[in-house]
Amino acid sequence: MRFKSLVFFCAISVFSNAQNVTEYRTWTKVSVGLKPAKTYKLNVSGRFRTNSGEGFDRFITAAQLSKSPSKNLKYASELRHYLIFDDAGANTGLRQRARIRLTIERRYKTAVGDFFMRYGVQHREVITGPGSRRTDFRARASYAYNIKNFKWDPQFNVEYIGVAGGNFDKSIRAGISTDHKLLSGKIKIGYFYEHNPQLLDSDCHTVSIGFKF
């Protein structure tokens, strides 16, 4: 009787853990910044991302062109190409995606730091493999806090991402990041937590590290 009770308890525990899947991701990035004109900047980057929950990794190449008509306003457009390596499930193989994003960002200067509001819209197309096209709307608030005599000033951010036409495909991100000059470039490290408030068991933790020349 005790043995049957133990087996039943273990089965319930395994089932409960299977329903509470938490994803862990790592994002790495290397980028080069160029300045083709006085108010324009061009960033070209390569990114590699891993995901413990979905069973595939991504390699991303991206180019972003931004214009700053003033110190407090910036417009940007970005084009990305995704190579997705799927090694789990029935449809394994290589997938390709393309994404374009348009953003506008406004800076508000305060006594101890800078507050930023960024709004964006992006569209993803499927090139090869299974999947669906989608359009996202994004809004992010961030605060860069300046600490006297400290070289790793933190930046806190909260972002909302909503999919057009997707009632349940929404997410909220909250995180912290910091950067510092290193050698001839700048290193940036960060962490953010992501959750879909309309779905259960949608927790995701992401650690990122990047270097910009």
Secondary structure, DSSP 8 states (H G I E B T S, - for coil): -HHHHHHHHHHHHHHHHHHS--EEEEEEEEEEEEEEETTEEEEEEEEEEEETTTSEEEEEEEEEEEEEEETTEEEEEEEEEEEEEE-SSSS-EEEEEEEEEEEEEEEEE-SSEEEEEEEEEEEEEEEESS---EEEEEEEEEEEE--TT-SS-EEEEEEEEEETT-SS-EEEEEEEEEEEEETTEEEEEEEEEEE-TTSSS--EEEEEEEEE-
